[in-house]
């Protein structure tokens, strides 16, 4: 089974990446020195904590092993290991990009591989 890692990106950040072929990260990623990613089971909590008040978001999926040794799983929230990418994300490595829409109750709609 192929394991994916995910980035929630603002559409404006992703539009810029499409022009250059590289996603260099959000302001928070640049501050921290790596691109913050999430496993499928971590996406909803990341959204709720950092992005719930925002619109125009994209969910970027990347096959984990394609990122090579620049991807490191490191302790973050409550000691849980999160994937961190210590390099720009080359867009040719991206598996899919999906706009994050909202249901009528305001909750995000994620692809089926993101658990409830």
PyMOL commands that set and color helices and strands:
alter all, ss='L'
color gray80, all
select helices_A, chain A and resi 11-20+27-32+40-51+64-70+77-79+91-93
alter helices_A, ss='H'
color red, helices_A
select strands_A, chain A and resi 4-10+22-23+35-36+38-39+57-63+71-75+81-85+89-90+94-102+108-109
alter strands_A, ss='S'
color yellow, strands_A
deselect
rebuild
show_as cartoon
